[in-house]
Amino acid sequence: MKIAVLIKQVPDTEEGRHLTSGGHADREASDRVIDEITERALEAALKQKDADKSVEITVVTMGPAAANEALRKALSMGADKAVHVQDDALAGSDALATARALAQALSALDADLIVAGNESTDGRGGVVPAMIAELLNLPFLGPLGTLEISGGTVRGTRSDASGTTALRAATPAVISVAEAMGEARFPKFKGILAAKRKPVSVQGTAELGLGAPEHAAGNLVLSSAARPARTAGVKIIDEGQGAQELAAYLAAEKLI
């Protein structure tokens, strides 16, 4: 069985986030890490490999040269090989351009299952996995909190405020996972050494057979500004009138 896992390198969530003058995420302003939700997607695939050593896992990412760091970590965790979609022409791609490039790279892998996180912490769009499924004409399940693969069928459950839904589809298929899938394992020293010898295929628009990305159409950033600093809240000192002042404040804010 072949599993492809989409991973993404993002600015560290423990640090402040910044935008460039063009309105894009400034990836040089903070440390870069694998997005936690895509690590969980990889963990879901690695559990399948733990149960069946014949499973082959390919991690796929799209990003600048620095994204190779994320691929190497994924390889040290247990993935077998990697594909890095890297091209300056793809910088600033919107969700659709990203999905098109990744779908083109994935189509050559002939994977039985494509696994992704439900949304990245830097974009929060949550649409790329479904777009890839549409472009590849594959069924899509997600976001899943559980996963089971057997007999050419992928099964899982999706939970939301209305309850839990059981989903299934024949493979090949695309799935996205939610945080309920479980935390990822840490790389072992042996895995870190082995990762240095595992193959990483770097592919640009020419290798993928893509024309000029149409990511600018309809997605023009006119301006951007830093989020304003939080202001001090209203402090009420109760000297007998606290309840009235609190009620007045809540009424003014239309909270009651």
LOTI-678518 format. One line per 3 residues: number of its first residue (from 0); their letters; for each residue x, y, z of N, C-alpha, C. Coordinates in steps of 0.001 Angstrom, whole numbers, plus 500000, padded with zeros to 6 digits. Each point is the difference from the previous one (the first is absolute). Layout:
N
NUM = A = X:Y:Z:X:Y:Z:X:Y:Z  ...
***
This chain:
256
0 = MKI = 500849:498798:500000:499151:501202:500000:500874:501237:500000  499619:500972:499197:500728:501259:499929:499166:501126:500626  500615:500717:500926:499329:501133:500648:500820:501261:499761
3 = AVL = 499352:501047:499553:500641:501308:499859:499464:500911:501100  500894:500691:500662:499605:500889:501102:500428:501424:499671  499055:500909:500041:500292:501414:499770:500442:500643:501309
6 = IKQ = 501178:500597:499997:500460:500723:501177:500281:501448:499612  500058:500859:500996:500233:501414:499712:500893:500607:501075  500956:500802:499552:500843:500734:500929:499360:501364:500254
9 = VPD = 499863:500353:501273:499318:501245:500378:500826:500736:501047  499738:501302:500203:500635:500710:501113:499569:499387:501319  500929:499925:500944:499735:499392:501298:498836:500702:500686
12 = TEE = 499013:499214:500436:498824:500588:500645:500317:500587:501367  501172:499660:500567:500370:500529:501310:500554:501416:499904  500239:500476:498787:500571:501332:499810:499002:500899:499284
15 = GRH = 500292:501294:499985:499137:500945:499314:500027:499784:498500  498898:500307:499349:499904:499856:498549:500062:501383:499362  500627:500065:498833:500156:501284:499328:499704:499844:498516
18 = LTS = 499614:501106:499366:499744:500028:498562:501070:500821:499300  500284:499627:498764:500907:500803:499182:499232:501198:499463  500713:500908:499329:499351:501175:499426:498983:499606:498932
21 = GGH = 500158:498801:499432:499056:499528:498987:498808:499260:500577  499932:499907:501322:498861:499363:500640:500130:498507:500174  501192:499445:499754:500213:498560:500171:500638:499732:501364
24 = ADR = 499900:498752:500458:500622:499624:501265:501511:500162:499899  500587:500669:500966:501449:500193:500030:500625:498774:500649  500538:499108:499176:500517:498728:500494:501414:500113:500544
27 = EAS = 500593:501187:499890:501336:500203:500545:499959:500668:501365  498804:500406:500443:499887:500760:501240:499946:499121:501240  499864:498691:499811:499924:499098:501147:500530:498629:499586
30 = DRV = 500144:499121:500980:500438:498638:499698:498963:499300:499124  500469:499051:499191:499117:499251:499117:499876:498564:500506  498775:499485:500017:499739:498648:500503:498989:499313:499084
33 = IDE = 499910:498678:500116:498912:499292:499316:498703:500333:500715  498991:500339:499241:498702:500270:500610:499548:498769:500786  499557:500220:501227:499658:498885:500880:498934:499086:499403
36 = ITE = 499005:500567:499335:498928:499164:499466:500504:499100:498880  501018:500457:499233:500539:499126:498964:500922:498943:500608  500583:500284:501152:500731:498958:500720:499040:498897:500443
39 = RAL = 498798:500386:500406:498998:499004:500396:499554:499182:498788  499924:500653:498838:499676:499264:498771:501081:498968:499708  501262:500391:500182:501105:499068:499792:499947:498865:501021
42 = EAA = 499664:500317:501239:499902:498971:501032:498930:498967:499636  498886:500463:499437:498945:499078:499586:500524:499028:498946  500827:500507:499079:500586:499141:498967:501038:499062:500602
45 = LKQ = 500811:500504:500931:501038:499181:500611:499411:498840:500799  498834:500192:500583:499351:498917:500729:499602:498873:499049  499623:500367:498782:499694:498976:498999:501270:499235:499632
48 = KDA = 501113:500722:499920:501280:499363:499686:500472:499111:501149  499721:500413:501234:500345:499170:501148:499300:498640:499927  498755:500015:499517:499209:498771:499926:500324:499180:498760
51 = DKS = 500516:500655:498957:500303:499314:498741:501267:500611:499415  501110:499309:500128:501288:500530:499575:500090:500226:498490  499070:499441:499220:500028:500216:498554:499465:501371:499594
54 = VEI = 499387:500709:500950:499484:501349:499704:501162:500932:499683  499855:500755:498926:501012:500986:499592:499416:501400:500155  500726:500856:500724:499503:501347:500283:500869:501035:499303
57 = TVV = 499351:500856:499228:500680:501122:499356:499433:501292:500568  500860:500864:500530:499541:501297:500494:500181:501031:498891  499029:500876:499878:499988:500985:498922:499769:501378:500599
60 = TMG = 500790:500972:499569:499779:501372:500443:500230:500947:498844  499460:501195:500128:500233:501079:499043:500494:501204:500789  501127:500551:499593:500553:501134:500735:501398:500323:499526
63 = PAA = 500608:501006:500613:501360:500407:499620:501028:498962:500423  501266:500284:499702:501077:499047:500282:500030:499594:501468  499676:500934:500911:500054:499714:501435:499023:498905:500407
66 = ANE = 498971:499748:499192:499021:498964:500337:500616:498613:499984  501214:499883:499452:500709:498721:500028:500235:499534:501430  500119:500947:500941:500181:499659:501412:498807:499179:500506
69 = ALR = 498799:500407:499593:498796:499290:500419:499959:498603:499397  500415:499891:498751:500026:498692:499356:500976:499060:500703  501177:500516:500343:501002:499162:500657:499509:499522:501365
72 = KAL = 499272:500851:500710:499459:499554:501281:498967:498904:499783  499143:500183:498991:498992:498982:499707:500653:498675:499629  501096:500063:499262:500734:498786:499638:500620:499356:501239
75 = SMG = 500461:500818:500935:500588:499457:501228:498943:499353:500890  498748:500415:499840:498910:499409:500779:499605:498636:499456  500353:499726:498723:499691:498685:499449:499506:499964:498581
78 = ADK = 499772:501157:499364:499599:500007:498589:501141:499454:499148  499672:499458:498830:500997:499334:499161:500675:500931:499003  499261:500953:499446:500562:500925:499027:499169:501277:499988
81 = AVH = 500472:500987:499246:499338:501303:500039:499976:500638:498623  499003:500845:499791:499879:500816:498793:499872:501449:500443  500865:500855:499470:500002:501420:500347:499622:500810:498761
84 = VQD = 498805:500550:499992:499570:500887:498918:500555:501381:500309  500999:500404:499230:500722:501240:500286:500241:500775:498712  499486:501219:499955:500185:500850:498827:499660:501429:500405
87 = DAL = 500864:500950:499653:499737:501399:500339:498694:500486:499387  499605:499392:498873:498761:500407:499338:498768:499672:500838  500160:499101:500965:498872:499586:500843:499885:500824:501276
90 = AGS = 500947:500903:500233:499958:500826:501213:498712:500813:500046  499362:500016:501148:498761:500764:500153:498775:499316:499438  500106:498719:499691:498855:499290:499419:498798:500006:500933
93 = DAL = 498821:500149:499417:498776:499880:500789:499656:498513:500135  498876:499696:500636:499640:498604:500272:499833:499203:498713  499391:500595:498975:499758:499259:498767:501299:499709:499262
96 = ATA = 500883:500980:499900:501290:499767:499335:500817:498964:500757  499929:500056:501331:500697:499010:500826:499445:498606:499741  498680:499888:499975:499369:498702:499768:500361:499454:498625
99 = RAL = 500048:500863:498999:500333:499547:498645:501421:499461:499935  500935:500709:500620:501395:499558:499974:500167:498685:500765  499396:499912:501184:500118:498782:500795:499302:498819:499325
102 = AQA = 498847:500263:499392:499281:498930:499311:500837:499442:498857  500698:500884:499299:500843:499544:498897:501139:499122:500512  500599:500394:501119:501073:499195:500589:499462:498672:500522
105 = LSA = 498827:500023:500615:499416:498791:500569:499550:499015:498930  499575:500508:498856:499494:499117:498943:501067:499025:499523  501269:500391:500105:501093:499137:499547:500361:498932:501031
108 = LDA = 499504:500123:501231:500370:499061:501058:499137:498747:500013  498824:500074:499375:499088:498854:499947:499719:499470:501402  499699:500915:500927:499774:499625:501397:498609:499419:500191
111 = DLI = 499910:499021:500908:498700:499441:500359:499241:500930:500936  500747:500799:500768:499375:500908:500953:500840:501258:500113  499340:501145:499956:500652:501297:500199:499467:500566:501310
114 = VAG = 500906:500303:500927:499610:500457:501334:500495:501427:500214  499141:500851:500547:500357:501394:500266:499404:500421:501331  500473:501112:500528:499363:500617:501154:498773:500765:499560
117 = NES = 499075:500245:500919:498762:500658:499590:500187:501483:499695  500978:500660:500640:500296:501393:499665:501348:500366:500604  500712:500907:499336:501309:500415:500495:499854:501158:500966
120 = TDG = 500958:500140:500911:499904:501059:501005:500332:501368:499440  500619:500069:498813:500325:501317:499449:498931:500514:499042  499230:499104:499390:498991:500439:499043:498574:499827:500477
123 = RGG = 499738:498870:500684:498674:499693:500542:498928:499888:498915  500409:499729:498754:499006:499883:498937:499225:498696:500089  500714:498893:500203:499348:498705:500147:499355:499469:498742
126 = VVP = 500447:500467:498813:499352:499594:498750:500918:499225:499060  501305:500059:500212:500934:499394:499047:499801:498490:499844  499850:499214:501087:499791:498562:499801:498787:499680:499123
129 = AMI = 498890:500699:500232:498798:499760:499199:500225:500426:498552  500721:501091:499791:500307:500444:498639:500840:498957:499261  500983:499437:500704:500853:498976:499390:499163:498787:499612
132 = AEL = 499089:499588:500876:499124:498867:499688:499174:500285:498752  499500:501210:499890:499208:500376:498820:500848:499968:498739  501212:500535:500083:500879:500049:498832:500431:498603:499561
135 = LNL = 500155:499085:500967:500419:498637:499681:498815:499056:499791  498791:500542:500146:498776:499210:499839:499975:498813:500964  500302:500306:501275:500029:498978:501041:498997:500350:501091
138 = PFL = 499478:499002:500720:499117:500304:501135:500786:500693:501109  499292:500813:500786:500632:500733:501095:499240:499758:501293  500738:499677:501062:499431:499840:501333:500734:500910:500962
141 = GPL = 499268:500730:500823:500688:500808:500985:499105:501036:500644  500506:500617:501049:501207:499613:500734:499709:498819:500924  500893:499015:499986:499788:498765:500739:500713:500024:501348
144 = GTL = 499345:499416:500999:500619:499848:501312:500497:498591:500232  499525:499049:499177:500456:498620:500048:500227:499526:498574  500804:498962:499853:500327:499504:498665:500190:498496:500030
147 = EIS = 499407:499323:499012:500175:498559:499826:500066:499708:498508  500981:499214:499601:500158:499638:498596:500040:498491:499897  499108:499431:499189:499987:498557:499817:499228:499646:498740
150 = GGT = 500497:498988:499288:499281:499492:498835:499671:501033:498944  500916:500939:499779:499742:501015:498970:498985:501041:500401  499715:500113:501294:499034:500978:500506:500624:500794:501135
153 = VRG = 499786:501300:500003:500442:500853:501092:498765:500442:500780  500078:499887:501326:498887:500365:500868:500488:500962:501070  499087:500829:500487:500337:500911:501080:498766:500675:500542
156 = TRS = 500170:500742:501082:498889:500729:500594:500315:501491:500035  498978:500779:499773:500115:501457:500059:499045:500510:501070  500527:500787:500929:499182:500514:501095:499841:501504:499895
159 = DAS = 498808:500479:500287:499737:501441:500058:498924:500233:501051  499488:501219:500041:499039:500359:501042:498707:499187:499913  499691:499493:498815:498744:499268:499826:500121:498509:500292
162 = GTT = 501245:499508:500158:500174:498588:500289:501198:499413:499275  500005:498680:499855:501096:499291:499345:499471:499265:498775  500714:500146:498886:499601:499377:498744:501045:498978:499579
165 = ALR = 499545:498799:499628:500891:498956:499493:500095:500139:498486  501226:500060:499489:500231:500194:498574:500834:498852:499449  499818:499705:498726:500833:498995:499353:500048:500266:498497
168 = AAT = 501078:499530:499373:500157:500147:498556:500975:498946:499514  499879:499647:498744:500953:499081:499395:501275:500763:499683  501129:499315:500114:501268:500612:499611:500214:499797:498501
171 = PAV = 500729:500907:499338:500719:501145:500571:499056:501110:500446  500440:500738:501020:499184:501060:500569:500903:501039:500649  499391:501144:500306:500681:501081:500723:499282:500186:501325
174 = ISV = 500768:500103:501089:499387:500256:501303:500744:501146:500682  499298:500681:500881:500657:500969:500882:499723:499574:501431  500940:500287:500893:499858:499576:501394:499859:501217:500904
177 = AEA = 499321:499793:501109:499809:501038:501010:500947:499745:501164  500016:500912:500968:500906:499875:501138:499725:498755:500834  498790:499467:499916:499662:498802:500772:500777:498776:499535
180 = MGE = 500694:500104:498877:500721:498845:499465:501152:499578:500911  500518:500871:500812:501072:499636:500921:501318:500652:499651  500825:500198:501027:501272:500692:499819:501009:499141:499250
183 = ARF = 500920:500693:499322:501022:499317:499218:501135:499513:500894  500687:498969:499529:501152:499449:500714:501218:500900:499822  500982:499861:500862:501261:500731:499868:500976:499174:499168
186 = PKF = 500807:500646:499179:501009:499257:499236:501017:499362:500941  500431:498790:499661:501053:499339:500760:501345:500276:499340  501070:499819:500762:501335:500291:499472:500283:499191:498736
189 = KGI = 499590:498730:500004:500201:499153:498828:499248:500561:498801  498795:500506:500243:499209:500574:498919:500609:501272:499444  500598:500805:500883:500640:501247:499563:501176:499692:499080
192 = LAA = 500777:498979:500345:501130:499611:499155:499510:499432:498672  498948:499186:500042:499475:499381:498784:499400:501041:499056  499447:501076:500565:499346:501018:499177:500967:500658:499021
195 = KRK = 501265:500061:500365:500996:500635:499138:500213:499232:498698  499643:498716:499993:500220:499161:498819:498717:499789:499186  498879:500478:500513:498738:499784:499293:499831:501024:498879
198 = PVS = 499403:499588:498876:499919:500891:498830:498963:501112:500137  500376:501185:499521:499095:501144:499921:499997:500491:498562  498849:499933:499356:499860:500446:498610:499499:501440:499985
201 = VQG = 500789:500905:499408:499624:501411:499899:499393:500234:498616  498778:500529:499967:499290:500193:498742:499472:501421:499906  500245:500635:498862:499483:501333:499734:498858:499945:499008
204 = TAE = 499564:501152:499539:498873:500041:499075:500314:499283:498689  501244:500054:499572:500364:499331:498745:499879:498490:500142  500542:499460:501095:499932:498554:500226:498561:499524:500185
207 = LGL = 499163:500863:500552:498610:499629:500250:499105:500248:498794  500551:500646:498975:499203:500294:498813:498964:501075:500240  500317:500925:500902:499072:501081:500317:500344:501257:499213
210 = GAP = 498973:500728:499605:500228:501296:499387:500187:501048:501078  499933:501257:499627:500137:501082:500972:498848:499931:500998  500297:499949:501310:498935:499910:501011:499064:501206:499926
213 = EHA = 498725:499728:500122:499009:501081:499945:499562:500373:501417  501004:500141:500884:499634:500240:501391:499730:501465:500311  500309:500899:499086:499796:501423:500284:498586:500443:499673
216 = AGN = 499357:499305:499058:498670:500422:499564:498991:499933:501145  499428:501143:500338:498983:500048:501043:500535:499930:501408  501331:499991:500178:500586:499899:501336:501111:501024:500148
219 = LVL = 499658:501256:499874:500964:501079:500079:499932:500653:501376  501122:500007:500720:500058:500634:501318:500251:501487:499805  499054:500818:500391:500124:501447:499823:500748:500646:501155
222 = SSA = 499809:499487:501197:500694:500555:501152:499962:498991:501136  500888:500172:500957:500014:499147:501187:500494:500826:501174  499610:499604:501177:500407:500728:501203:500117:499023:501150
225 = ARP = 500890:500294:500918:500171:499153:501174:498764:500093:500890  499685:498928:500691:498876:500007:500922:500290:500980:501124  499074:500889:500321:500257:500982:501063:500195:499332:501346
228 = ART = 500817:500621:500822:500248:499463:501338:498715:500014:500822  499876:499043:500888:498814:499938:500835:500003:501153:500999  498851:500598:500171:499870:501099:500962:499560:499442:501354
231 = AGV = 500270:500767:501015:499616:499581:501346:498483:499927:500111  499504:499023:500735:498573:499865:500188:499463:500983:501033  498697:499986:500141:499354:500875:500974:500086:499355:501382
234 = KII = 500494:500737:500967:500124:499487:501362:498904:500627:500861  499254:499147:500648:498913:500456:500868:500348:499638:501444  500074:501024:500847:500258:499781:501426:498666:500110:500730
237 = DEG = 499596:498920:500577:498673:499952:500620:500019:500668:501371  499335:501124:500067:499826:500693:501280:498510:500204:500253  499255:498976:499561:498550:500061:500178:499264:500226:498704
240 = QGA = 500717:500518:498970:499372:500302:498724:500493:499083:498886  500767:498952:500363:500622:499129:498999:499005:499334:499075  498902:499503:500573:499001:499288:499186:499399:500923:498957
243 = QEL = 499706:501252:500399:499407:500945:499056:500984:500348:498879  501273:500212:500352:500990:500339:498983:500228:498829:499041  500008:498778:500547:500178:498825:499156:498823:499851:499039
246 = AAY = 498795:500176:500511:498816:499890:499147:500012:501072:498920  500410:501222:500377:500045:501078:499023:501031:499708:498900  501148:499438:500406:501048:499676:499010:499527:498913:499040
249 = LAA = 499379:498948:500545:499507:498925:499151:498916:500489:499048  499150:500921:500481:498959:500555:499152:500606:500849:498883  501038:500795:500348:500637:500848:498990:500663:499186:498904
252 = EKL = 500537:498820:500390:500658:499117:499030:498989:499081:499318  498717:500182:500322:498908:499189:499426:500206:498503:500277  500477:499725:501207:500177:498621:500433:498805:499496:500790
255 = I = 499132:500915:500412:498762:499616:500664:498866:500836:499409
***
